[in-house]
Amino acid sequence: MVLQIGLVAVLAACGGGSSAGPAAQPVGANISPAAQVGEKIFKDVSLSASGKMSCASCHDPAHAHAQSNDLSVQLGGPQLDVPGFRAVPSLRYLNLTPAFGFDSEGKAKGGFTRDGRADTLAAQAATPFLAAHEMANKDAADVVSKVQQGSYANEFKAAFGSTIFSNTDNAFDRILYALQQYQKEDADFHPYDSKYDRFLAGQAVLSDAELRGLALFNNPVKGNCAACHTSSKGANGLAPLFTDFSYDNLGVPRNDRIPATASSDYFDLGLCGPDRTDLASRTELCGAFKVPTLRNVATRKVFFHNGRFSNLRDVVNFYVRRDTHPEEWFPQMADGTVWKFNDLPAAYVANVNTKEVPYNRQRGMAPALSPAEVDDVVKFLGTLNDGYRP
C-alpha cells in the first residue's frame, strides 16, 4: 500500500501538480552545428597526450556524465598514470548554473568546478585539456592541431568559418564554445525524467519509504537537506535542481587514497586554494566547496570533493553522525581523543559548518536521523536518477 497520509501536503510543498520541468528537447532533437561538433570533441580520445582519454572518459554518458569506476581521483597524463586531486563531478544539470559571485548576504554562489573558478561551461572545459593529470596537452595550439587533423575538421570549419584554424586562440575558444553548447543543448545532460519529476507531474507514485524520505529531506529539524539541495519547483515552475549553487564546509575526513595527501602539508581548501588563487586571502572561505546537485546521486561511485566515501548510505550517515559519533569517521589519537576535521589545517577548523541542522549536535546526543530514517532518505534519493521507466 502506498502511503497517502500527508501526500497532498508533500505535493504542495514541492510544487507538484504541473509539468515535470523545463521544456527539454526530445531525444534526437536537432542541436546546432556547434553543439554537434562539440559532441565529437567531447568523445575524441585523440585530443589527449595519451591518445586514450576524452572528456567522456571521466564524464561517461552511461553513468550520468560522471565517472564509471570507484577511484577517488582519476588517472591521466601521457601514460595515464598521473593521479588527480579531486573526485570527478557529474556534468548533468549544469546548464542553469550562474557565474560565480557573492549574494546580498556575502555568501559565495555559482560558478563551475568544485571551487567555482570558471564562470562558464566553456571556461571550465579548458582545464582538462591542459592539466598535467588529465588530458595533458602541451598548450592550446596542441589541442587545435589535433582537432584540425580530426575526422570532423570540416564540420568544425562549417560551424565556425573556413579560416577558423588560421588563428590558434580563436580556434581554441571555439573548441571550448562547442563543448559548452553540446552540454547546454543536448537533452541528455538535463532530461528531467526521474521518478521524482514524474511524481511532481502527477505521473508516478512514490513508495511509502520514498515519501517518508522526502518528508525527512525537507524537514528543517530532521534532514534539512533542502536547505541547500532545493527540492521544490521555482517560482517560474522550473523543476528543482537540488542545489542552490552555494558553498559549504562540511569537514569531510581526509582521504588517504589520494596520493597528494601523503604530504602532511597538502590540503585542498576549495574556494581559497590551491587551484583557485583569487580568494586566497579570504580565509573564512577555506575548506568550502560547491554544493552539487543531488540528481543522479544514487548512481555515483564516490562522493564529496575528495571522493572519501563510496556508499550513499555512509554519506547520509556522515551528515547526521559526524558530530554525535565522530569516532566513526575520524582517526583516534593516542590519548583517546578523536581528530575531527583532519583534512583542514587547525586555523580553518572553525570554518566547518556546525550550526545548521543536522550538524548542530554534540557527541553523545542522538543523531538527527535514526538508522531507519537514513534508509528512507536514501530511498528517496534513488528517485532522482534520470531515465525512470515505470
Beta strands, then each sheet from edge to edge (+ up, - down):
strand 1: 75-76
strand 2: 82-83
strand 3: 101-102
strand 4: 108-109
strand 5: 247-248
strand 6: 289-290
sheet 1: 1+ 2-
sheet 2: 3+ 4-
sheet 3: 5+ 6-
end
